[in-house]
Amino acid sequence: MRSCKSRPFRSGGFTLLELTISIVLVAMIVIILAASMRAGYRSLEGGERKAESMERLRVSMRLIDSQLQSCLPLTVKEEESLKKSVFIGTSDSMTFATNRSLFSGRKGYVIASYRIERDERGKQVLYLKENTIGMENSRESRLLDGFDAIRFEYLETSKIKGLGGGWSDQMADTSDLPQKVKLHLEQGARKLSLTIPLRTRKPSREDSEEGGTT
């Protein structure tokens, strides 16, 4: 007689071990996908911030260049024979008259005042404040921020003639405009300098006496 051997019975479901392994694998896949998506989002967000920062830097540099290129050689009579140019420059501030406005484009004449301050993070910020000539109004905007260092330098006429030589961080001659203005920006290991020549001529004595003074 043929003997019949019993075989273990197996149902169509999963064992507890197989179910546990499946859950662990699915959880690992979900974690990996979530991490990849988060890294991709951060990369995209960082790229957008960097692009926005670069665009803001480009627009701000173009504005500073255009305002200085449109600088007006206005003078103020302080005493009977003393005239002072409306251009005050130090390493952390700069004030001058221009016909190019950030807020109104090419319309009107304004006094543009740039100043550098530190924010709550210890980073330097460049502000622009405009006052319309003949009107009691002012507007202010933050142009650049997040820099380790921002400063101005000036090249005056006397320097070019060999009476001092080189650049200085403060205007010594208050009766004339600088020949060039240099803006220095530092952010970590990255350093950037923008040199802007002023094309406006100094007003002659006759021009000042006829109406160049304010």
Backbone bond lengths (Angstrom), bond angles and torsions (degrees), N, CA, C in turn:
res aa  C-N    CA-C-N  psi(-1)  N-CA   C-N-CA  omega(-1)  CA-C   N-CA-C  phi
1 M - - - 1.454 - - 1.518 109.13 -
2 R 1.364 114.02 137.16 1.475 120.56 -176.77 1.506 109.22 -78.36
3 S 1.332 111.64 126.67 1.470 115.49 179.93 1.515 111.04 -84.52
4 C 1.264 115.63 144.18 1.483 124.25 179.73 1.511 109.06 -106.45
5 K 1.371 116.04 121.72 1.467 120.29 177.94 1.537 109.40 -94.83
6 S 1.276 112.54 134.84 1.483 117.26 179.84 1.536 110.61 -78.79
7 R 1.310 116.37 137.18 1.470 122.87 177.46 1.522 109.72 -110.55
8 P 1.314 115.84 145.99 1.472 118.64 -179.49 1.508 110.67 -63.35
9 F 1.304 115.41 138.74 1.464 121.65 -179.01 1.527 109.54 -83.88
10 R 1.373 118.24 132.94 1.470 123.42 179.01 1.516 108.44 -126.10
11 S 1.282 114.80 122.58 1.471 120.01 177.56 1.514 110.10 -78.05
12 G 1.325 116.19 172.46 1.459 120.40 -179.36 1.513 113.76 -81.37
13 G 1.338 122.79 -0.92 1.464 125.02 -177.59 1.518 112.32 -89.44
14 F 1.381 115.03 -175.44 1.461 122.31 178.94 1.519 109.38 -96.88
15 T 1.305 114.08 149.19 1.455 118.60 173.25 1.523 109.12 -78.97
16 L 1.294 117.82 166.99 1.473 122.44 -179.75 1.519 111.21 -63.03
17 L 1.322 116.48 -37.23 1.471 120.16 179.30 1.515 111.22 -66.11
18 E 1.326 116.26 -44.90 1.471 119.84 179.19 1.524 111.29 -63.09
19 L 1.334 117.22 -40.07 1.454 121.15 179.17 1.527 111.37 -64.91
20 T 1.331 115.56 -39.95 1.474 119.61 178.89 1.523 111.09 -64.71
21 I 1.332 116.46 -44.14 1.470 120.68 178.65 1.518 110.93 -61.96
22 S 1.318 117.04 -41.73 1.470 120.99 179.35 1.523 111.33 -62.29
23 I 1.330 115.82 -43.52 1.475 119.64 -179.85 1.526 110.66 -63.73
24 V 1.344 116.68 -41.84 1.472 120.47 179.14 1.521 110.95 -62.81
25 L 1.346 116.55 -43.81 1.466 120.08 179.55 1.520 111.84 -63.10
26 V 1.330 116.97 -44.38 1.474 120.65 178.28 1.518 110.77 -62.03
27 A 1.348 116.89 -41.91 1.462 120.36 179.29 1.522 111.03 -63.01
28 M 1.336 117.40 -40.89 1.464 120.84 178.87 1.526 110.91 -64.40
29 I 1.332 116.76 -41.80 1.464 120.15 178.75 1.524 110.79 -63.15
30 V 1.343 116.25 -42.64 1.473 120.13 179.04 1.520 110.66 -62.84
31 I 1.344 117.05 -42.96 1.472 120.59 179.51 1.519 111.23 -62.67
32 I 1.334 116.69 -43.42 1.468 120.61 179.84 1.529 110.75 -63.58
33 L 1.344 116.66 -44.24 1.465 120.27 178.99 1.524 111.44 -63.75
34 A 1.347 116.83 -41.57 1.460 120.37 -179.90 1.528 110.67 -64.38
35 A 1.347 116.32 -41.51 1.462 120.16 178.98 1.527 111.20 -64.75
36 S 1.322 116.40 -40.12 1.466 120.37 178.88 1.524 111.00 -65.31
37 M 1.329 116.38 -42.77 1.458 120.09 178.85 1.520 111.42 -65.28
38 R 1.342 116.29 -40.38 1.458 120.05 179.25 1.523 110.66 -65.49
39 A 1.343 117.31 -41.73 1.463 120.85 178.50 1.524 110.75 -64.92
40 G 1.333 116.40 -40.58 1.452 119.85 177.57 1.517 112.37 -64.31
41 Y 1.331 116.38 -39.69 1.470 120.40 179.05 1.522 110.96 -65.90
42 R 1.351 115.47 -42.50 1.464 118.69 178.97 1.513 111.14 -64.81
43 S 1.323 116.39 -39.23 1.457 120.31 178.64 1.527 110.92 -64.05
44 L 1.332 115.43 -42.66 1.461 119.81 178.49 1.520 111.20 -65.53
45 E 1.336 115.59 -43.26 1.463 119.77 179.75 1.524 111.13 -64.93
46 G 1.349 116.18 -41.41 1.458 120.05 177.24 1.515 111.91 -64.24
47 G 1.333 116.60 -39.06 1.459 120.30 177.50 1.514 111.92 -65.00
48 E 1.340 116.71 -39.48 1.452 120.43 177.88 1.526 111.43 -65.43
49 R 1.348 116.34 -41.67 1.460 119.80 178.26 1.523 111.09 -63.96
50 K 1.347 115.39 -41.41 1.461 119.08 179.37 1.522 110.98 -65.27
51 A 1.334 117.02 -42.14 1.465 120.47 178.61 1.521 110.81 -64.39
52 E 1.332 116.30 -40.62 1.466 120.14 178.43 1.524 111.01 -64.92
53 S 1.344 115.97 -40.97 1.458 120.24 178.86 1.522 111.24 -64.69
54 M 1.330 117.37 -41.97 1.467 121.20 179.19 1.515 111.23 -65.45
55 E 1.338 116.75 -39.54 1.460 120.20 178.99 1.524 110.66 -66.79
56 R 1.331 116.50 -40.54 1.459 120.19 178.15 1.520 110.83 -64.37
57 L 1.344 116.62 -40.55 1.459 120.52 177.49 1.520 110.71 -62.82
58 R 1.325 116.53 -44.33 1.468 120.37 -178.79 1.530 111.10 -62.82
59 V 1.331 116.97 -45.27 1.461 120.91 -179.17 1.525 110.37 -65.88
60 S 1.338 117.20 -41.05 1.466 120.63 -178.95 1.523 110.89 -65.80
61 M 1.321 117.03 -42.74 1.466 120.29 178.75 1.524 110.89 -63.60
62 R 1.319 116.08 -38.84 1.460 119.48 178.92 1.524 111.00 -66.68
63 L 1.339 116.70 -37.52 1.460 120.63 178.49 1.525 110.90 -65.66
64 I 1.344 116.76 -46.66 1.467 120.01 179.31 1.511 110.57 -60.44
65 D 1.332 116.54 -42.41 1.461 121.13 178.61 1.525 110.93 -61.62
66 S 1.327 117.60 -46.04 1.459 120.52 -177.37 1.532 111.96 -68.49
67 Q 1.347 117.12 -36.06 1.466 119.14 179.12 1.524 110.96 -68.24
68 L 1.333 117.21 -40.63 1.458 119.82 178.54 1.524 111.33 -70.25
69 Q 1.336 117.20 -36.38 1.463 120.18 177.20 1.529 110.72 -64.88
70 S 1.351 116.86 -27.05 1.460 121.51 -179.93 1.523 111.99 -100.44
71 C 1.330 115.99 19.31 1.462 120.72 -179.22 1.530 110.57 -62.44
72 L 1.331 116.63 138.53 1.464 122.54 -178.32 1.526 110.16 -102.31
73 P 1.339 117.75 134.56 1.471 120.72 -179.21 1.521 111.90 -81.57
74 L 1.317 117.61 55.80 1.457 120.40 179.08 1.523 109.98 -77.15
75 T 1.327 115.66 147.44 1.465 121.55 177.76 1.513 109.79 -129.07
76 V 1.298 115.00 154.22 1.466 121.98 178.70 1.520 107.99 -120.07
77 K 1.322 116.08 130.25 1.461 120.61 178.52 1.522 108.22 -85.62
78 E 1.335 116.40 111.37 1.456 120.90 -179.66 1.517 111.82 -90.43
79 E 1.333 116.12 -37.33 1.462 120.94 177.78 1.518 108.22 -132.96
80 E 1.308 116.50 -173.41 1.462 120.98 -175.62 1.521 111.91 -60.30
81 S 1.320 117.42 -40.26 1.471 120.61 -176.02 1.527 112.44 -122.98
82 L 1.346 117.55 10.92 1.459 120.40 -177.49 1.513 110.26 -112.28
83 K 1.312 116.30 123.82 1.465 121.95 177.92 1.526 108.54 -119.06
84 K 1.313 115.77 137.91 1.459 121.80 -177.93 1.518 110.11 -121.45
85 S 1.330 116.67 130.67 1.456 120.78 -179.69 1.520 110.31 -71.80
86 V 1.348 114.85 144.14 1.462 118.93 176.99 1.534 108.16 -82.02
87 F 1.311 116.44 64.25 1.461 123.57 174.14 1.515 107.45 -147.91
88 I 1.310 115.72 111.80 1.458 121.68 -179.47 1.524 106.99 -119.66
89 G 1.310 117.02 120.96 1.458 120.09 -176.01 1.513 112.92 -130.50
90 T 1.321 116.90 127.95 1.460 123.43 171.44 1.528 107.74 -130.51
91 S 1.320 116.97 -177.95 1.464 119.91 -177.87 1.524 112.59 -69.05
92 D 1.347 116.94 -26.77 1.467 119.92 -177.40 1.519 114.46 -119.21
93 S 1.343 117.92 12.72 1.471 120.40 177.36 1.524 109.38 -159.01
94 M 1.330 114.09 158.13 1.462 120.20 -179.58 1.529 108.46 -157.70
95 T 1.328 116.57 128.90 1.459 121.90 -178.48 1.520 109.02 -132.94
96 F 1.335 116.57 131.92 1.461 120.99 -179.97 1.525 109.59 -160.07
97 A 1.331 115.35 165.57 1.464 121.74 177.51 1.519 109.41 -93.87
98 T 1.322 116.81 140.49 1.464 121.49 -178.14 1.528 109.90 -151.37
99 N 1.315 116.52 157.93 1.468 119.96 175.53 1.527 111.62 -103.86
100 R 1.322 117.45 15.08 1.468 122.56 175.99 1.526 108.48 -115.07
101 S 1.324 116.24 120.89 1.458 121.43 -176.81 1.526 110.96 -114.83
102 L 1.316 116.38 141.77 1.462 121.50 175.02 1.518 110.75 -67.90
103 F 1.322 117.31 -35.76 1.460 121.60 -171.99 1.525 112.98 -93.73
104 S 1.332 117.78 -25.66 1.469 119.36 -177.87 1.519 112.78 -124.99
105 G 1.332 117.84 16.08 1.458 120.55 176.69 1.517 112.25 67.53
106 R 1.322 116.84 -126.91 1.455 121.72 -176.72 1.526 113.21 -90.04
107 K 1.315 117.55 -1.71 1.461 120.17 -172.44 1.519 111.53 -83.75
108 G 1.343 115.66 131.47 1.452 120.95 171.47 1.515 114.05 78.64
109 Y 1.322 114.11 167.23 1.452 121.53 178.18 1.519 109.16 -108.22
110 V 1.326 116.78 137.31 1.459 120.93 -176.33 1.522 109.83 -133.64
111 I 1.332 114.72 157.52 1.462 121.61 169.03 1.528 106.16 -97.84
112 A 1.322 116.72 114.17 1.464 122.16 -179.11 1.522 109.05 -95.63
113 S 1.312 116.04 126.20 1.471 121.66 -179.81 1.533 109.02 -121.51
114 Y 1.313 115.90 114.60 1.465 122.02 175.72 1.526 108.43 -99.48
115 R 1.311 116.38 137.92 1.464 119.71 175.83 1.523 109.88 -143.49
116 I 1.330 115.40 149.27 1.458 122.48 -178.29 1.522 108.74 -113.77
117 E 1.329 116.55 128.70 1.457 122.32 179.49 1.522 109.37 -135.33
118 R 1.335 115.92 166.29 1.464 121.35 175.86 1.527 109.37 -102.05
119 D 1.338 116.38 139.50 1.452 120.34 178.09 1.528 110.57 -91.45
120 E 1.328 116.36 -173.06 1.461 120.71 -176.56 1.527 112.85 -67.41
121 R 1.336 117.86 -18.46 1.465 121.20 177.87 1.521 113.03 -89.64
122 G 1.332 116.50 -2.84 1.455 120.55 -177.91 1.513 113.07 87.21
123 K 1.329 117.65 2.85 1.456 122.15 177.78 1.533 109.98 -86.17
124 Q 1.331 115.31 154.61 1.463 119.56 -178.88 1.521 110.93 -91.94
125 V 1.332 114.30 144.18 1.461 122.19 -176.00 1.528 108.49 -128.04
126 L 1.330 116.39 139.76 1.460 121.62 177.60 1.515 109.15 -107.69
127 Y 1.335 116.19 121.21 1.463 122.87 179.40 1.527 109.72 -108.72
128 L 1.332 115.72 151.42 1.459 122.35 172.80 1.523 108.41 -125.04
129 K 1.332 115.70 127.44 1.457 122.05 176.50 1.518 108.50 -122.06
130 E 1.317 116.73 131.84 1.461 121.62 -179.12 1.523 110.79 -119.66
131 N 1.332 114.47 137.47 1.458 122.32 172.92 1.519 108.14 -124.03
132 T 1.315 116.84 124.89 1.461 120.97 179.71 1.520 109.84 -73.82
133 I 1.331 116.23 130.34 1.458 121.05 -178.91 1.520 109.30 -65.34
134 G 1.324 116.68 129.14 1.455 122.11 179.71 1.508 113.88 87.91
135 M 1.349 118.31 -0.32 1.458 121.98 -179.90 1.527 109.27 -133.73
136 E 1.307 115.16 146.24 1.458 120.38 179.55 1.532 109.77 -94.40
137 N 1.287 114.96 73.88 1.464 120.11 176.95 1.518 109.06 -145.72
138 S 1.304 116.59 154.81 1.464 121.17 179.71 1.520 109.42 -149.44
139 R 1.333 114.73 146.48 1.459 121.99 176.61 1.518 108.20 -134.14
140 E 1.328 114.93 147.56 1.457 119.62 -176.86 1.515 110.46 -135.16
141 S 1.323 115.01 146.29 1.464 120.72 179.54 1.519 109.68 -145.85
142 R 1.333 115.89 148.15 1.462 121.69 174.69 1.518 108.02 -90.38
143 L 1.335 115.74 118.66 1.465 120.24 -177.22 1.526 112.15 -90.01
144 L 1.335 116.59 -51.49 1.457 120.97 -175.49 1.522 109.54 -132.91
145 D 1.331 117.22 145.46 1.458 121.00 176.04 1.526 109.75 -150.88
146 G 1.333 115.57 168.37 1.458 120.61 177.79 1.511 114.66 81.91
147 F 1.335 118.26 15.19 1.464 120.86 -179.41 1.523 110.37 -98.48
148 D 1.333 116.15 148.32 1.459 120.95 176.84 1.520 111.37 -74.12
149 A 1.328 116.83 -32.06 1.465 120.61 -179.87 1.527 109.36 -153.04
150 I 1.332 114.92 138.10 1.467 122.82 173.68 1.528 106.65 -137.62
151 R 1.325 117.76 132.04 1.465 119.55 178.13 1.523 110.60 -156.49
152 F 1.348 114.26 159.18 1.453 121.90 179.05 1.526 109.77 -109.60
153 E 1.340 115.32 151.22 1.464 122.70 171.50 1.518 108.57 -136.21
154 Y 1.357 116.08 154.56 1.462 120.61 -173.81 1.526 109.96 -134.10
155 L 1.332 114.36 143.12 1.459 121.60 174.71 1.522 106.86 -116.52
156 E 1.323 117.03 113.52 1.454 121.45 -175.26 1.520 111.25 -96.38
157 T 1.335 116.20 166.07 1.457 122.01 -178.32 1.515 111.35 -59.58
158 S 1.321 116.75 -43.09 1.459 120.57 -179.16 1.519 111.72 -63.28
159 K 1.338 116.17 -31.01 1.458 119.85 178.76 1.526 110.43 -66.38
160 I 1.348 115.42 -42.33 1.467 119.76 -179.07 1.525 111.00 -65.15
161 K 1.340 116.65 -34.75 1.457 120.72 -179.61 1.524 112.83 -75.58
162 G 1.314 117.35 1.53 1.449 120.69 177.01 1.506 114.25 86.79
163 L 1.318 117.56 17.81 1.457 120.68 -178.86 1.525 112.03 -94.21
164 G 1.276 117.80 11.89 1.465 120.09 179.24 1.521 109.73 -170.69
165 G 1.296 115.05 -45.24 1.458 121.34 175.69 1.510 113.74 75.91
166 G 1.340 116.03 136.61 1.456 121.53 174.63 1.516 113.73 82.99
167 W 1.326 113.64 -175.14 1.455 122.17 -178.18 1.523 109.73 -95.60
168 S 1.335 115.71 155.75 1.463 121.24 175.90 1.521 108.70 -135.07
169 D 1.336 116.19 154.30 1.460 120.16 -178.79 1.519 112.87 -92.93
170 Q 1.343 116.76 12.10 1.457 120.42 176.32 1.514 109.41 -152.17
171 M 1.338 115.43 137.92 1.456 120.61 178.80 1.519 109.63 -70.12
172 A 1.348 116.14 123.40 1.458 120.79 178.83 1.531 111.33 -92.54
173 D 1.330 116.41 -36.14 1.463 121.68 -179.59 1.527 108.87 -94.16
174 T 1.337 117.12 106.34 1.468 121.15 -177.64 1.517 112.84 -86.79
175 S 1.324 118.12 2.85 1.463 120.96 -179.70 1.518 112.69 -101.64
176 D 1.312 117.84 0.68 1.459 120.81 -175.22 1.527 109.63 -141.16
177 L 1.323 115.20 165.75 1.457 121.62 175.33 1.522 109.63 -90.29
178 P 1.314 118.37 152.79 1.472 119.54 175.79 1.524 110.74 -70.45
179 Q 1.309 116.07 155.15 1.460 120.35 175.57 1.528 110.71 -74.56
180 K 1.334 115.87 -38.71 1.459 121.15 -179.67 1.526 109.57 -144.64
181 V 1.326 115.06 154.12 1.462 122.18 174.42 1.521 107.41 -126.55
182 K 1.336 116.22 135.24 1.462 120.99 179.92 1.532 109.00 -119.56
183 L 1.327 115.95 130.90 1.457 122.39 177.00 1.521 108.95 -108.70
184 H 1.345 116.29 122.95 1.459 121.91 179.62 1.525 109.95 -104.81
185 L 1.338 116.44 134.11 1.462 122.40 177.47 1.521 108.76 -129.01
186 E 1.338 116.47 133.76 1.457 121.70 177.80 1.520 109.84 -130.99
187 Q 1.322 115.78 130.91 1.462 122.13 178.57 1.522 107.89 -143.18
188 G 1.346 115.56 97.15 1.453 119.55 -173.81 1.526 110.57 65.97
189 A 1.320 115.92 -130.28 1.462 120.18 178.51 1.525 112.04 -83.09
190 R 1.304 116.53 -6.21 1.460 121.29 -177.63 1.522 110.35 -87.30
191 K 1.334 116.98 125.91 1.457 122.79 178.84 1.528 109.40 -127.11
192 L 1.322 115.64 136.44 1.456 121.18 -177.18 1.518 108.97 -138.43
193 S 1.329 116.67 137.44 1.463 121.97 177.98 1.523 109.10 -130.80
194 L 1.326 115.87 136.45 1.455 122.37 177.41 1.525 108.20 -120.45
195 T 1.335 116.75 119.29 1.461 122.14 178.61 1.516 109.12 -104.37
196 I 1.341 115.92 125.49 1.460 121.45 -175.85 1.522 108.99 -121.94
197 P 1.328 118.69 115.61 1.466 120.11 175.32 1.531 110.20 -80.51
198 L 1.325 116.74 139.01 1.463 121.54 176.52 1.520 108.37 -92.63
199 R 1.316 116.20 119.10 1.451 120.69 -175.78 1.526 112.63 -90.14
200 T 1.319 117.64 -7.95 1.457 120.86 -178.07 1.518 109.69 -73.87
201 R 1.341 116.14 132.99 1.453 119.49 -179.51 1.518 110.28 -82.22
202 K 1.301 115.62 158.86 1.454 121.24 175.20 1.520 109.37 -73.26
203 P 1.337 119.35 133.46 1.451 120.63 -179.67 1.520 110.80 -65.75
204 S 1.343 115.38 138.85 1.453 119.39 179.34 1.523 110.74 -74.25
205 R 1.329 116.13 169.66 1.450 120.74 179.59 1.519 110.91 -60.80
206 E 1.372 116.22 -40.30 1.466 120.12 -179.37 1.516 111.08 -65.98
207 D 1.371 116.68 -41.64 1.461 120.43 178.78 1.515 111.32 -61.64
208 S 1.343 115.88 -41.92 1.460 119.60 -178.83 1.513 111.25 -65.53
209 E 1.330 116.49 -40.28 1.457 119.34 -177.86 1.512 112.43 -71.96
210 E 1.360 116.46 -28.86 1.454 120.04 -177.91 1.512 113.40 -82.42
211 G 1.301 118.25 -17.88 1.477 117.30 -179.21 1.490 113.29 160.22
212 G 1.322 119.24 6.04 1.442 121.05 179.92 1.502 113.46 -79.88
213 T 1.344 117.91 -9.72 1.449 120.61 -179.90 1.503 110.68 -93.91
214 T 1.319 116.83 155.70 1.446 121.90 178.57 1.511 109.56 -126.42
